[in-house]
Amino acid sequence: MLPAPEYLVEFATLMVAPAVGYVATAEPVASAGPEIVMGSVMIRLECGASASRIASVVHALTATP
């Protein structure tokens, strides 16, 4: 059994890939930047936004006047 989470929200890295023998070529896909959703507000950041940029937007959303 796993221990109880230390924080309310935790993140884990997940890598999904097909078996090595099945990959022929990489197909280009439309890239989109991160989306931050809080209630009825959705903010779409540019593709490649840095972690500090994302954190500053989230911090601004959670700030109280």
CYANA upper distance limits for C-alpha pairs under 8 A (distance plus 0.5 A):
  5 PRO  CA     10 GLU  CA      7.91
 18 PRO  CA     22 TYR  CA      7.09
 18 PRO  CA     23 VAL  CA      7.54
 19 ALA  CA     23 VAL  CA      7.92
 31 SER  CA     47 CYS  CA      7.45
 32 ALA  CA     46 GLU  CA      7.86
 32 ALA  CA     47 CYS  CA      6.05
 33 GLY  CA     44 ARG  CA      7.02
 33 GLY  CA     45 LEU  CA      5.82
 33 GLY  CA     46 GLU  CA      5.35
 33 GLY  CA     47 CYS  CA      4.18
 33 GLY  CA     48 GLY  CA      6.99
 33 GLY  CA     49 ALA  CA      7.55
 34 PRO  CA     44 ARG  CA      6.50
 34 PRO  CA     45 LEU  CA      6.04
 34 PRO  CA     46 GLU  CA      7.69
 34 PRO  CA     47 CYS  CA      7.38
 34 PRO  CA     49 ALA  CA      8.09
 35 GLU  CA     42 MET  CA      7.21
 35 GLU  CA     43 ILE  CA      6.10
 35 GLU  CA     44 ARG  CA      4.97
 35 GLU  CA     45 LEU  CA      6.78
 36 ILE  CA     42 MET  CA      6.15
 36 ILE  CA     43 ILE  CA      5.61
 36 ILE  CA     44 ARG  CA      6.96
 36 ILE  CA     58 VAL  CA      7.99
 37 VAL  CA     41 VAL  CA      6.24
 37 VAL  CA     42 MET  CA      4.94
 37 VAL  CA     43 ILE  CA      6.94
 38 MET  CA     42 MET  CA      7.01
 38 MET  CA     61 LEU  CA      8.25
 45 LEU  CA     49 ALA  CA      7.04
 45 LEU  CA     54 ILE  CA      8.36
 49 ALA  CA     53 ARG  CA      6.71
 49 ALA  CA     54 ILE  CA      7.23
 50 SER  CA     54 ILE  CA      6.88
 51 ALA  CA     55 ALA  CA      6.53
 52 SER  CA     56 SER  CA      6.55
 53 ARG  CA     57 VAL  CA      6.87
 54 ILE  CA     58 VAL  CA      6.79
 55 ALA  CA     59 HIS  CA      6.46
 56 SER  CA     60 ALA  CA      6.61
 57 VAL  CA     61 LEU  CA      6.75
 58 VAL  CA     62 THR  CA      6.81
 59 HIS  CA     63 ALA  CA      6.68
